[in-house]
Amino acid sequence: MLVAFARYSRDGSFAVLGANLRFIMGMVAGSAAGAVLIPAPALILLVSAVKLSRHE
């Protein structure tokens, strides 16, 4: 990843990000929200597993 980052930086490929800043910020916000929500399904599955293990 570092080599790719260095190559893209050298040839100016990241210049397009400035033109698409609104899109990039939307992607960042969506990624952050997704990272926060990932534990929710895990918690639901854990609660379900506990309830199933206690079921007679």
C-alpha positions as CSV (number, residue, x, y, z in Angstrom):
1,M,0.0,0.0,0.0
2,L,2.8,2.4,0.8
3,V,4.4,1.8,-2.6
4,A,1.1,2.4,-4.4
5,F,0.5,5.5,-2.3
6,A,4.0,6.8,-3.2
7,R,3.5,6.2,-6.9
8,Y,0.0,7.8,-7.0
9,S,1.4,10.8,-5.1
10,R,4.3,11.2,-7.5
11,D,2.2,11.2,-10.7
12,G,-0.5,13.5,-9.3
13,S,-3.3,11.0,-9.2
14,F,-4.6,12.4,-6.0
15,A,-5.3,15.8,-7.5
16,V,-8.7,14.6,-8.7
17,L,-9.7,14.2,-5.0
18,G,-9.8,18.0,-4.6
19,A,-12.3,18.3,-7.4
20,N,-14.5,15.6,-5.9
21,L,-14.3,16.7,-2.2
22,R,-18.1,16.5,-1.6
23,F,-18.2,12.9,-2.9
24,I,-15.1,12.0,-0.8
25,M,-16.6,13.5,2.4
26,G,-19.8,11.5,1.8
27,M,-17.8,8.3,1.4
28,V,-15.8,9.1,4.6
29,A,-19.1,9.8,6.5
30,G,-20.6,6.5,5.3
31,S,-17.5,4.5,6.2
32,A,-17.5,6.0,9.7
33,A,-21.2,5.3,10.2
34,G,-20.7,1.7,9.0
35,A,-17.8,1.2,11.3
36,V,-19.9,2.4,14.2
37,L,-22.8,0.1,13.3
38,I,-20.8,-3.1,12.8
39,P,-21.0,-4.1,16.5
40,A,-24.9,-3.9,16.4
41,P,-25.4,-7.2,14.3
42,A,-22.7,-8.9,16.4
43,L,-24.6,-8.0,19.6
44,I,-27.9,-9.2,18.1
45,L,-26.3,-12.5,17.2
46,L,-24.7,-12.8,20.6
47,V,-28.0,-12.2,22.4
48,S,-29.7,-14.7,20.1
49,A,-27.1,-17.3,20.8
50,V,-27.5,-16.8,24.6
51,K,-31.3,-17.1,24.3
52,L,-31.0,-20.3,22.2
53,S,-28.6,-21.8,24.7
54,R,-31.0,-21.2,27.5
55,H,-34.0,-22.5,25.6
56,E,-35.3,-25.9,26.9
